[in-house]
Amino acid sequence: MSELATKCLIIGSGPAGYTAGIYTSRANLNPILIDGVQPGGQLTTTTDVENFPGYPDGVTGPKMMEDFKAQATRFGLLTISGEVTSIDFSKRPYMVKVNGGGHVIAADTIIIATGAAARYLGLDDEQKYLGMGVSACATCDGFFFRKRPVAVVGGGDTACEEAIYLAGLASKVYMIVRKDYLRASKYMQQKVHDNPKIEVLFNTQTMSLFGTDMLEGAHLVSNKGTENENEFDIAVDGFFLAIGHSPNTAFLDGAVELDEGGYIKTAPHSTATNIPGVFAAGDVADPVYQQAVSAAGMGCRAALDAERFLIENE
Ligand code: NDP
């Protein structure tokens, strides 16, 4: 076990975490970043990112996160692989336990940038067929469904992006959308509409999944609760969830105040949480925007807030 100390510990390695890393290292706070279960965050499972400023031709998610890391490392950010298992918030410096290397880190300030994880519908069958056809990451698992029919659940930008990606591999892509419209941006809606391999099933929900060992299909209902209610099956080998995300806060064990949606609450015009010297940035604290660029912006703000906190409290 090793004992380390830092003026600023950053938890999470997405755009918010690495941007906080760039700012805090340039401010000589000798920051340490814990990279978590999915180093690089959710963008490492995305295909093309076309809306992050500074990349006129677009960039892949993994490449962009490599660039973030390289930029932060250049200024001295120390990145540690592992997951935070517990934090003693009773006094400063806060004592943070990290599994993997078994580190204990004394942190004067903490920036929580742990992002969010994919949500599931809550059907028992999702667990039954997880890894046997059910997935929440098209870019990770789409390859296994080449020339086979698949379904994507959801009507947001993620669902559209996944459907378009899968259409490049699969024989057919159903989008299962519970409302009569797509919530996604007009641009993504158009791309879905223009893709002949994608069929959007509006007003449709999933009742159950079936298959002997591997997934073979989904049992759906359209117009649920109306006089036109209609149950039917689609034959699909892959079933991809794209219905939003839940913030990753379990490791905080209730110590940091959350809102009713489970996102970390921050003070108005600040990234400060209810615990002095603890700040939050990115999707874990943002139920509204959830963009790479807004997460990066919030990471910058958290770093500046931490720096000011240290000046005022030392
Ligand atoms: P969203 O919350 O935007 O969309 C979730 C979708 O899943 C909605 O269509 C929602 O339906 C549906 N849904 C939620 N729960 C259920 C359920 N239980 N059963 C069936 N359907 C359900 O999440 P996204 O992950 O798509 O996007 C999150 C944010 O990230 C957004 O701000 C989005 O713009 C952004 N984003 C941007 C991208 C880009 O610009 N390239 C790419 C990906 C995401 P309903 O509409 O009925 O609520």
Boltz pocket constraint, residues with backbone or C-beta under 6 A from the ligand:
constraints:
  - pocket:
      binder: B
      contacts: [[A, 48], [A, 50], [A, 51], [A, 120], [A, 121], [A, 153], [A, 154], [A, 155], [A, 156], [A, 157], [A, 158], [A, 159], [A, 161], [A, 176], [A, 177], [A, 178], [A, 179], [A, 181], [A, 182], [A, 183], [A, 204], [A, 242], [A, 243], [A, 244], [A, 245], [A, 288], [A, 289], [A, 290], [A, 291]]
      max_distance: 6.0
